[in-house]
Amino acid sequence: MTSAPRWNASRALGVTVLGYPTLCYLAFYLMDFGLPVDWRVDNAQETCAVMAAQDALGQNHAVLVANPLPLDRQLDPVRHDRARRGPSRGSRRGARAARAIP
């Protein structure tokens, strides 16, 4: 599943998505997938405050904290996009995602 369906699923399930410290939804190995997060938090105290507020309001939903990789650690975006769009050698040989994803 790519990041866009995960983002859509989180919306449908009422999951709060926090960017720590970013306004962008992540794509595992990329800093920015081009989709927004619900809220930006800049430290652990703000993250805990959001979670406590949800509890105080009786909301029984998950909180996803998106913490991006440093720019020098992300994959090349062009290579990442190419890999997402095309079938890999592994998929042509019958490999399944659960065995192919680290």
All heavy atoms as an XYZ file, in Angstrom:
786
protein
N       0.852     -1.164      0.000
C       0.000      0.000      0.000
C       0.902      1.232      0.000
O       1.831      1.330      0.768
C      -0.877     -0.033      1.256
C      -1.864      1.097      1.315
S      -2.848      1.181      2.851
C      -3.679     -0.364      2.867
N       0.618      2.173     -0.888
C       1.409      3.395     -0.920
C       0.904      4.361      0.135
O      -0.100      4.127      0.778
C       1.341      4.060     -2.312
O      -0.020      4.439     -2.542
C       1.827      3.137     -3.404
N       1.581      5.476      0.274
C       1.225      6.419      1.324
C      -0.140      7.058      1.133
O      -0.829      7.345      2.099
C       2.300      7.498      1.434
O       3.472      6.918      1.963
N      -0.554      7.327     -0.105
C      -1.860      7.964     -0.328
C      -3.009      7.106      0.208
O      -3.871      7.617      0.920
C      -2.050      8.304     -1.797
N      -3.070      5.805     -0.084
C      -4.140      5.001      0.521
C      -4.059      4.933      2.035
O      -5.084      4.921      2.713
C      -3.944      3.616     -0.098
C      -3.290      3.883     -1.405
C      -2.365      5.058     -1.121
N      -2.856      4.914      2.601
C      -2.721      4.943      4.065
C      -3.280      6.245      4.611
O      -3.946      6.268      5.637
C      -1.251      4.809      4.479
C      -0.737      3.411      4.402
C       0.669      3.336      4.996
N       1.244      2.073      4.669
C       2.081      1.864      3.670
N       2.457      2.851      2.907
N       2.563      0.669      3.434
N      -2.976      7.355      3.922
C      -3.473      8.661      4.340
C      -4.997      8.670      4.288
O      -5.646      9.103      5.231
C      -2.883      9.741      3.435
C      -3.208     11.136      3.828
C      -2.558     11.906      4.755
C      -4.254     11.955      3.310
N      -3.138     13.146      4.832
C      -4.181     13.206      3.952
C      -5.243     11.745      2.352
C      -5.054     14.237      3.675
C      -6.116     12.782      2.075
C      -6.016     14.010      2.737
N      -5.572      8.166      3.196
C      -7.029      8.109      3.062
C      -7.651      7.209      4.127
O      -8.699      7.527      4.684
C      -7.427      7.624      1.668
C      -7.114      8.646      0.599
O      -7.100      9.843      0.857
N      -6.849      8.185     -0.607
N      -7.011      6.086      4.410
C      -7.527      5.170      5.430
C      -7.496      5.832      6.802
O      -8.432      5.693      7.590
C      -6.717      3.873      5.444
N      -6.428      6.571      7.088
C      -6.355      7.241      8.388
C      -7.470      8.269      8.515
O      -8.041      8.449      9.587
C      -4.980      7.880      8.611
O      -4.776      8.994      7.780
N      -7.798      8.961      7.434
C      -8.905      9.921      7.441
C     -10.224      9.209      7.745
O     -11.014      9.658      8.563
C      -9.059     10.625      6.084
C      -7.805     11.241      5.536
C      -7.528     12.665      5.969
N      -7.285     12.970      7.337
C      -6.193     12.680      8.068
N      -5.217     12.011      7.572
N      -6.070     13.048      9.300
N     -10.463      8.096      7.071
C     -11.726      7.366      7.235
C     -11.867      6.783      8.638
O     -12.977      6.680      9.155
C     -11.818      6.253      6.190
N     -10.755      6.415      9.267
C     -10.792      5.810     10.599
C     -10.713      6.835     11.730
O     -10.755      6.462     12.898
C      -9.645      4.806     10.738
C      -9.732      3.594      9.810
C      -8.441      2.792      9.868
C     -10.932      2.738     10.171
N     -10.599      8.104     11.395
C     -10.536      9.138     12.423
C      -9.200      9.238     13.122
O      -9.118      9.759     14.228
N      -8.145      8.754     12.499
C      -6.811      8.814     13.089
C      -6.288     10.251     12.994
O      -6.338     10.871     11.939
C      -5.839      7.855     12.360
C      -4.416      8.018     12.860
C      -6.308      6.427     12.508
N      -5.804     10.782     14.106
C      -5.168     12.089     14.108
C      -3.733     11.916     13.659
O      -3.013     11.075     14.197
C      -5.193     12.711     15.521
O      -6.563     12.874     15.907
C      -4.482     14.045     15.566
N      -3.298     12.705     12.668
C      -1.933     12.615     12.164
C      -1.186     13.886     12.552
O      -1.557     14.987     12.155
C      -1.896     12.418     10.637
C      -0.460     12.283     10.148
C      -2.709     11.193     10.233
N      -0.148     13.711     13.362
C       0.685     14.823     13.811
C       2.005     14.818     13.059
O       2.637     13.773     12.915
C       0.996     14.700     15.307
C      -0.182     14.620     16.273
C       0.328     14.443     17.692
C      -1.049     15.853     16.148
N       2.441     15.972     12.605
C       3.760     16.114     11.998
C       4.745     16.567     13.052
O       4.510     17.546     13.749
N       5.855     15.854     13.201
C       6.826     16.139     14.279
C       8.201     16.361     13.684
O       8.890     15.393     13.393
C       6.856     14.958     15.247
C       7.759     15.148     16.439
C       7.299     15.786     17.578
C       9.060     14.690     16.434
C       8.114     15.952     18.679
C       9.884     14.847     17.533
C       9.405     15.473     18.647
O      10.212     15.637     19.749
N       8.670     17.488     13.445
C       8.049     18.799     13.296
C       7.898     19.106     11.805
O       8.797     19.661     11.174
C       9.055     19.728     13.941
C      10.391     19.084     13.640
C      10.115     17.605     13.549
N       6.805     18.706     11.235
C       6.555     18.901      9.807
C       5.069     19.107      9.570
O       4.251     18.752     10.416
C       7.069     17.688      8.988
O       6.878     17.934      7.602
C       6.353     16.404      9.371
N       4.730     19.649      8.425
C       3.339     19.794      8.017
C       2.991     18.799      6.917
O       1.898     18.824      6.375
C       3.077     21.221      7.521
C       3.148     22.302      8.593
C       3.090     23.686      7.961
C       2.012     22.128      9.587
N       3.949     17.937      6.576
C       3.796     17.025      5.443
C       3.689     15.571      5.893
O       4.413     15.133      6.782
C       4.982     17.152      4.503
S       5.241     18.824      3.916
N       2.815     14.832      5.228
C       2.705     13.393      5.462
C       3.906     12.717      4.816
O       4.325     13.080      3.726
C       1.395     12.883      4.856
C       1.056     11.476      5.248
C       0.648     11.177      6.541
C       1.143     10.445      4.330
C       0.331      9.880      6.906
C       0.821      9.152      4.686
C       0.416      8.878      5.967
O       0.112      7.596      6.330
N       4.443     11.736      5.487
C       5.665     11.079      5.029
C       5.368      9.867      4.153
O       4.278      9.317      4.192
C       6.486     10.632      6.230
C       6.654     11.667      7.337
C       7.404     11.074      8.493
C       7.320     12.897      6.814
N       6.378      9.434      3.422
C       6.274      8.234      2.600
C       7.389      7.273      2.982
O       8.169      6.852      2.145
C       6.347      8.595      1.114
N       7.494      6.944      4.241
C       8.503      6.056      4.808
C       9.917      6.518      4.514
O      10.618      6.920      5.407
C       8.304      4.602      4.360
C       7.140      3.953      5.028
C       5.952      3.756      4.339
C       7.205      3.571      6.342
C       4.873      3.176      4.961
C       6.128      2.990      6.978
C       4.957      2.790      6.279
N      10.359      6.427      3.270
C      11.733      6.760      2.938
C      11.873      8.133      2.305
O      12.930      8.483      1.809
C      12.321      5.694      2.019
C      12.359      4.340      2.691
C      11.477      3.338      2.331
C      13.273      4.088      3.701
C      11.507      2.105      2.958
C      13.306      2.851      4.339
C      12.424      1.871      3.955
O      12.458      0.658      4.582
N      10.784      8.922      2.293
C      10.820     10.295      1.793
C      10.303     11.234      2.875
O       9.416     10.883      3.639
C       9.939     10.459      0.550
C      10.365      9.717     -0.708
C       9.366      9.993     -1.818
C      11.758     10.116     -1.137
N      10.827     12.449      2.889
C      10.402     13.434      3.882
C       9.009     13.980      3.614
O       8.333     14.417      4.527
C      11.387     14.597      3.900
C      12.732     14.266      4.469
S      13.844     15.684      4.376
C      12.929     16.913      5.293
N       8.577     13.980      2.362
C       7.320     14.636      2.005
C       6.640     13.856      0.890
O       7.209     13.651     -0.168
C       7.619     16.059      1.545
C       6.386     16.850      1.166
O       5.267     16.300      1.202
O       6.556     18.031      0.831
N       5.408     13.410      1.154
C       4.642     12.711      0.119
C       3.684     13.654     -0.590
O       2.981     13.270     -1.493
C       3.870     11.535      0.734
C       3.331     10.589     -0.290
C       4.165      9.802     -1.043
C       1.965     10.510     -0.519
C       3.666      8.936     -2.002
C       1.452      9.639     -1.473
C       2.308      8.859     -2.214
N       3.637     14.929     -0.164
C       2.780     15.909     -0.800
C       1.370     15.972     -0.239
O       0.499     16.599     -0.823
N       1.142     15.328      0.890
C      -0.167     15.371      1.545
C       0.004     16.026      2.914
O       1.053     15.891      3.538
C      -0.717     13.951      1.709
C      -0.970     13.194      0.408
C      -1.270     11.727      0.695
C      -2.109     13.826     -0.367
N      -1.034     16.716      3.399
C      -0.898     17.415      4.680
C      -1.141     16.510      5.879
O      -1.824     15.495      5.787
C      -2.000     18.478      4.599
C      -3.057     17.819      3.766
C      -2.306     16.999      2.738
N      -0.575     16.897      7.014
C      -0.910     16.269      8.290
C      -1.971     17.138      8.959
O      -2.228     18.265      8.536
C       0.332     16.113      9.203
C       1.337     15.157      8.599
C       0.976     17.450      9.503
N      -2.622     16.594     10.003
C      -3.658     17.361     10.702
C      -3.070     18.527     11.487
O      -3.598     19.631     11.461
C      -4.434     16.450     11.657
C      -5.171     15.341     10.922
O      -5.700     15.600      9.835
O      -5.208     14.219     11.458
N      -2.002     18.263     12.224
C      -1.399     19.256     13.106
C       0.105     19.069     13.137
O       0.603     17.955     13.035
C      -1.923     19.120     14.541
C      -3.401     19.199     14.647
C      -4.264     18.151     14.722
C      -4.206     20.368     14.656
N      -5.554     18.592     14.796
C      -5.554     19.960     14.751
C      -3.926     21.732     14.594
C      -6.593     20.859     14.794
C      -4.976     22.616     14.648
C      -6.293     22.182     14.747
N       0.804     20.164     13.363
C       2.251     20.103     13.560
C       2.531     20.247     15.052
O       1.945     21.095     15.724
C       2.935     21.243     12.802
C       4.428     21.314     13.067
C       5.020     22.564     12.453
N       6.353     22.776     12.984
C       7.431     22.936     12.229
N       7.325     22.937     10.924
N       8.602     23.110     12.796
N       3.416     19.417     15.560
C       3.904     19.537     16.933
C       5.422     19.663     16.870
O       6.059     19.099     15.984
C       3.480     18.343     17.818
C       1.982     18.358     18.066
C       3.889     17.010     17.202
N       5.982     20.410     17.795
C       7.416     20.668     17.745
C       8.226     20.002     18.847
O       9.440     20.094     18.855
C       7.676     22.183     17.774
C       7.213     22.838     16.478
O       7.487     22.289     15.401
O       6.573     23.900     16.555
N       7.526     19.350     19.789
C       8.263     18.672     20.852
C       7.372     17.603     21.476
O       6.174     17.504     21.171
C       8.764     19.677     21.898
C       7.642     20.519     22.465
O       6.651     19.997     22.967
N       7.797     21.846     22.371
N       7.975     16.806     22.344
C       7.256     15.694     22.968
C       6.121     16.190     23.864
O       5.061     15.554     23.937
C       8.228     14.840     23.782
N       6.305     17.330     24.515
C       5.260     17.862     25.385
C       3.998     18.202     24.589
O       2.880     17.932     25.043
C       5.757     19.108     26.142
C       6.821     18.817     27.172
C       8.221     18.624     26.564
O       8.473     18.917     25.396
N       9.135     18.089     27.367
N       4.162     18.808     23.411
C       3.009     19.132     22.573
C       2.321     17.853     22.089
O       1.090     17.780     22.029
C       3.427     19.982     21.375
C       3.836     21.388     21.741
C       4.307     22.201     20.547
O       4.358     21.675     19.420
O       4.627     23.388     20.747
N       3.106     16.844     21.754
C       2.547     15.560     21.324
C       1.702     14.956     22.440
O       0.566     14.523     22.217
C       3.676     14.589     20.922
O       4.479     15.204     19.918
C       3.124     13.288     20.405
N       2.248     14.941     23.644
C       1.509     14.405     24.795
C       0.255     15.214     25.080
O      -0.783     14.655     25.455
C       2.406     14.374     26.029
S       3.735     13.159     25.902
N       0.314     16.529     24.901
C      -0.851     17.385     25.145
C      -1.984     17.054     24.172
O      -3.156     17.023     24.568
C      -0.463     18.857     25.036
N      -1.649     16.792     22.919
C      -2.677     16.415     21.933
C      -3.313     15.085     22.339
O      -4.542     14.939     22.322
C      -2.087     16.326     20.512
C      -3.084     15.710     19.538
C      -1.649     17.699     20.019
N      -2.492     14.132     22.718
C      -3.015     12.826     23.117
C      -3.882     12.942     24.372
O      -4.947     12.321     24.458
C      -1.854     11.855     23.325
C      -1.087     11.600     22.035
S       0.414     10.653     22.283
C      -0.246      9.016     22.203
N      -3.457     13.759     25.332
C      -4.234     13.952     26.558
C      -5.569     14.638     26.258
O      -6.605     14.282     26.836
C      -3.433     14.771     27.565
N      -5.544     15.599     25.332
C      -6.784     16.292     24.963
C      -7.762     15.323     24.307
O      -8.968     15.371     24.584
C      -6.472     17.456     24.031
N      -7.254     14.442     23.460
C      -8.132     13.440     22.843
C      -8.757     12.552     23.910
O      -9.948     12.262     23.860
C      -7.356     12.570     21.846
C      -7.402     13.089     20.444
C      -6.989     12.022     19.451
O      -5.967     11.361     19.612
N      -7.774     11.858     18.418
N      -7.950     12.124     24.858
C      -8.474     11.292     25.954
C      -9.525     12.050     26.758
O     -10.574     11.504     27.096
C      -7.342     10.840     26.876
C      -6.442      9.781     26.256
O      -6.823      9.203     25.209
O      -5.352      9.554     26.814
N      -9.253     13.317     27.064
C     -10.182     14.119     27.862
C     -11.515     14.315     27.142
O     -12.562     14.416     27.777
C      -9.555     15.475     28.188
N     -11.476     14.351     25.808
C     -12.699     14.508     25.017
C     -13.406     13.177     24.774
O     -14.460     13.132     24.153
C     -12.375     15.173     23.680
C     -11.922     16.627     23.766
C     -11.401     17.098     22.406
C     -13.054     17.509     24.252
N     -12.803     12.090     25.254
C     -13.408     10.775     25.082
C     -13.267     10.206     23.684
O     -13.995      9.296     23.306
N     -12.336     10.735     22.925
C     -12.109     10.219     21.572
C     -11.255      8.962     21.660
O     -10.190      8.972     22.249
C     -11.440     11.267     20.697
C     -12.317     12.466     20.464
C     -11.651     13.491     19.562
O     -10.470     13.400     19.267
N     -12.420     14.460     19.122
N     -11.750      7.905     21.064
C     -11.064      6.623     21.111
C     -10.447      6.321     19.753
O     -10.791      5.346     19.104
C     -12.052      5.527     21.529
C     -11.347      4.242     21.874
O     -10.161      4.251     22.168
N     -12.072      3.141     21.834
N      -9.557      7.226     19.306
C      -8.904      7.076     18.005
C      -7.396      7.101     18.186
O      -6.882      7.675     19.145
C      -9.307      8.204     17.055
C     -10.773      8.256     16.763
N     -11.403      7.361     15.944
C     -11.742      9.089     17.198
C     -12.686      7.641     15.877
N     -12.925      8.692     16.633
N      -6.723      6.527     17.240
C      -5.262      6.502     17.275
C      -4.682      7.870     16.946
O      -5.332      8.710     16.321
C      -4.743      5.474     16.274
N      -3.440      8.064     17.353
C      -2.661      9.242     16.980
C      -1.408      8.723     16.286
O      -0.660      7.923     16.853
C      -2.269     10.091     18.206
C      -1.356     11.241     17.797
C      -3.506     10.608     18.913
N      -1.198      9.159     15.062
C      -0.018      8.793     14.289
C       0.926      9.979     14.296
O       0.529     11.091     13.917
C      -0.405      8.435     12.854
C       0.721      8.179     11.870
C       1.512      6.940     12.269
C       0.168      8.022     10.468
N       2.161      9.772     14.747
C       3.153     10.839     14.784
C       4.132     10.613     13.639
O       4.852      9.619     13.612
C       3.892     10.881     16.139
C       4.913     12.012     16.147
C       2.904     11.042     17.282
N       4.120     11.540     12.683
C       4.989     11.450     11.508
C       6.266     12.231     11.786
O       6.235     13.441     11.938
C       4.265     12.019     10.287
N       7.381     11.521     11.850
C       8.678     12.118     12.153
C       9.600     11.869     10.960
O      10.048     10.747     10.741
C       9.246     11.496     13.425
C      10.516     12.166     13.884
O      10.950     13.161     13.338
N      11.112     11.609     14.920
N       9.882     12.902     10.150
C      10.622     12.685      8.902
C      12.090     12.327      9.108
O      12.706     12.682     10.098
C      10.495     14.022      8.179
C      10.293     15.017      9.253
C       9.539     14.303     10.344
N      12.599     11.633      8.101
C      14.032     11.366      8.033
C      14.771     12.660      7.743
O      14.220     13.561      7.107
C      14.329     10.423      6.852
C      13.878      8.989      6.944
C      13.983      8.327      5.579
C      14.725      8.250      7.942
N      16.027     12.763      8.163
C      16.835     13.902      7.708
C      16.980     13.837      6.187
O      16.973     12.753      5.589
C      18.187     13.667      8.382
C      17.940     12.699      9.478
C      16.756     11.886      9.069
N      17.091     14.987      5.555
C      17.161     15.063      4.097
C      18.252     14.161      3.526
O      18.053     13.488      2.513
C      17.385     16.509      3.657
C      17.403     16.771      2.159
C      16.093     16.324      1.521
C      17.640     18.249      1.886
N      19.398     14.095      4.188
C      20.504     13.284      3.659
C      20.295     11.778      3.830
O      21.077     10.989      3.332
C      21.826     13.709      4.291
C      21.890     13.458      5.783
O      20.821     13.444      6.439
O      23.011     13.271      6.303
N      19.219     11.364      4.516
C      18.947      9.939      4.726
C      17.795      9.417      3.866
O      17.555      8.211      3.818
C      18.608      9.675      6.198
C      19.647     10.090      7.187
C      20.700      9.067      7.524
N      20.265      7.729      7.726
C      19.958      7.152      8.874
N      20.002      7.860      9.980
N      19.617      5.888      8.938
N      17.049     10.317      3.203
C      15.924      9.855      2.407
C      16.407      9.263      1.084
O      17.517      9.531      0.638
C      14.925     10.978      2.162
C      15.320     11.967      1.098
C      14.181     12.905      0.735
O      13.045     12.714      1.124
N      14.490     13.924     -0.030
N      15.552      8.452      0.472
C      15.850      7.916     -0.847
C      15.753      9.018     -1.890
O      15.055     10.013     -1.681
C      14.851      6.820     -1.228
C      14.991      5.473     -0.560
C      13.906      4.531     -1.074
C      16.353      4.864     -0.827
N      16.404      8.811     -3.021
C      16.255      9.725     -4.144
C      14.784      9.711     -4.562
O      14.245      8.642     -4.880
C      17.153      9.262     -5.283
C      16.912     10.036     -6.556
O      16.665     11.249     -6.489
O      16.961      9.410     -7.634
N      14.083     10.854     -4.552
C      12.654     10.877     -4.876
C      12.312     10.307     -6.252
O      11.282      9.658     -6.417
C      12.286     12.355     -4.781
C      13.279     12.927     -3.831
C      14.548     12.160     -4.093
N      13.167     10.514     -7.242
C      12.911      9.968     -8.579
C      12.969      8.448     -8.545
O      12.098      7.755     -9.086
C      13.920     10.536     -9.605
C      13.771      9.852    -10.951
C      13.748     12.042     -9.731
N      13.962      7.909     -7.886
C      14.091      6.450     -7.767
C      12.913      5.873     -6.973
O      12.369      4.828     -7.322
C      15.408      6.120     -7.085
C      15.690      4.672     -6.990
C      17.054      4.445     -6.391
N      17.309      3.028     -6.282
C      18.285      2.517     -5.581
N      19.125      3.296     -4.945
N      18.446      1.225     -5.520
N      12.516      6.541     -5.903
C      11.390      6.103     -5.090
C      10.115      6.054     -5.930
O       9.367      5.076     -5.898
C      11.214      7.051     -3.906
C      10.117      6.663     -2.980
N       8.823      7.076     -3.169
C      10.123      5.905     -1.858
C       8.065      6.583     -2.210
N       8.827      5.875     -1.399
N       9.861      7.108     -6.711
C       8.658      7.168     -7.540
C       8.675      6.082     -8.613
O       7.666      5.428     -8.871
C       8.529      8.553     -8.183
C       7.186      8.758     -8.823
O       6.165      8.486     -8.156
O       7.147      9.181     -9.995
N       9.821      5.865     -9.218
C       9.947      4.818    -10.238
C       9.671      3.439     -9.631
O       8.981      2.609    -10.216
C      11.353      4.848    -10.839
C      11.496      4.050    -12.099
C      12.875      4.194    -12.749
N      13.618      5.360    -12.324
C      14.892      5.334    -11.936
N      15.562      4.215    -11.908
N      15.495      6.435    -11.563
N      10.176      3.205     -8.446
C       9.960      1.917     -7.777
C       8.488      1.711     -7.427
O       7.962      0.602     -7.521
C      10.819      1.834     -6.524
N       7.806      2.777     -7.037
C       6.382      2.674     -6.695
C       5.520      2.359     -7.910
O       4.542      1.657     -7.815
C       5.877      3.993     -6.092
C       6.063      4.137     -4.649
C       5.341      5.346     -4.064
N       5.127      6.474     -4.959
C       3.939      6.827     -5.453
N       2.876      6.153     -5.169
N       3.840      7.875     -6.234
N       5.881      2.922     -9.047
C       5.036      2.788    -10.238
C       5.229      1.487    -10.998
O       4.281      0.959    -11.547
C       5.267      3.961    -11.175
C       4.587      5.210    -10.680
C       4.593      6.285    -11.720
N       5.832      7.048    -11.571
C       6.625      7.381    -12.571
N       6.337      7.051    -13.791
N       7.718      8.065    -12.345
N       6.432      0.994    -11.063
C       6.693     -0.172    -11.886
C       6.815     -1.442    -11.093
O       7.181     -1.421     -9.923
N       6.466     -2.571    -11.734
C       6.642     -3.860    -11.044
C       8.121     -4.144    -10.840
O       8.941     -3.868    -11.704
C       6.013     -4.873    -11.991
C       6.050     -4.223    -13.330
C       5.966     -2.738    -13.091
N       8.442     -4.634     -9.691
C       9.829     -4.963     -9.405
C      10.166     -6.346     -9.960
O       9.290     -7.135    -10.281
C      10.071     -4.944     -7.899
O       9.380     -6.024     -7.304
N      11.435     -6.625    -10.032
C      11.847     -7.961    -10.462
C      11.288     -9.004     -9.508
O      10.869    -10.066     -9.906
C      13.368     -8.062    -10.497
C      13.975     -7.313    -11.625
C      15.440     -7.619    -11.775
N      16.099     -7.822    -10.488
C      17.306     -7.426    -10.191
N      18.016     -6.776    -11.067
N      17.830     -7.660     -9.013
N      11.255     -8.655     -8.223
C      10.736     -9.587     -7.235
C       9.275     -9.905     -7.455
O       8.861    -11.055     -7.348
N       8.460     -8.890     -7.775
C       7.034     -9.157     -7.974
C       6.808     -9.982     -9.229
O       5.880    -10.779     -9.295
C       6.236     -7.850     -8.027
O       6.591     -7.098     -9.168
N       7.642     -9.799    -10.236
C       7.509    -10.623    -11.443
C       7.905    -12.078    -11.159
O       7.484    -12.982    -11.851
C       8.365    -10.050    -12.566
C       7.792     -8.759    -13.142
C       8.487     -8.374    -14.425
N       9.893     -8.088    -14.233
C      10.413     -6.886    -14.034
N       9.622     -5.843    -13.983
N      11.698     -6.716    -13.876
N       8.713    -12.282    -10.129
C       9.138    -13.634     -9.754
C       8.243    -14.238     -8.688
O       8.525    -15.309     -8.169
C      10.574    -13.604     -9.248
C      11.567    -13.240    -10.313
C      12.949    -13.206     -9.736
N      13.897    -12.740    -10.727
C      15.072    -12.244    -10.453
N      15.456    -12.132     -9.191
N      15.877    -11.855    -11.394
N       7.193    -13.520     -8.291
C       6.245    -14.056     -7.322
C       6.486    -13.661     -5.888
O       5.816    -14.160     -4.992
N       7.436    -12.751     -5.625
C       7.673    -12.309     -4.249
C       6.488    -11.485     -3.775
O       5.907    -10.723     -4.534
C       8.954    -11.486     -4.164
N       6.118    -11.650     -2.533
C       5.009    -10.881     -1.966
C       5.557     -9.763     -1.106
O       6.667     -9.837     -0.594
C       4.130    -11.812     -1.138
C       3.604    -12.948     -2.016
C       2.647    -13.783     -1.309
N       1.454    -12.960     -1.125
C       0.517    -13.208     -0.241
N       0.636    -14.248      0.541
N      -0.525    -12.433     -0.121
N       4.760     -8.716     -0.914
C       5.201     -7.527     -0.212
C       5.738     -7.820      1.184
O       6.723     -7.259      1.604
C       4.061     -6.505     -0.132
N       5.085     -8.691      1.914
C       5.523     -8.977      3.279
C       6.932     -9.529      3.314
O       7.660     -9.331      4.278
C       4.566     -9.964      3.933
N       7.345    -10.214      2.251
C       8.709    -10.743      2.226
C       9.692     -9.752      1.606
O      10.877     -9.909      1.750
C       8.737    -12.036      1.424
C       8.035    -13.175      2.145
C       8.154    -14.441      1.366
N       7.159    -14.372      0.309
C       7.059    -15.215     -0.692
N       7.913    -16.191     -0.803
N       6.140    -15.090     -1.589
N       9.170     -8.744      0.905
C      10.054     -7.832      0.178
C      10.347     -6.542      0.922
O      11.325     -5.887      0.656
C       9.429     -7.501     -1.185
N       9.504     -6.156      1.870
C       9.672     -4.892      2.571
C      10.456     -5.128      3.859
O      10.106     -6.008      4.630
C       8.293     -4.274      2.892
C       7.554     -3.955      1.590
C       8.449     -3.023      3.745
C       6.151     -3.494      1.791
N      11.528     -4.331      4.064
C      12.314     -4.523      5.284
C      11.551     -4.126      6.531
O      10.684     -3.344      6.523
C      13.516     -3.616      5.076
C      13.097     -2.600      4.071
C      12.018     -3.243      3.251
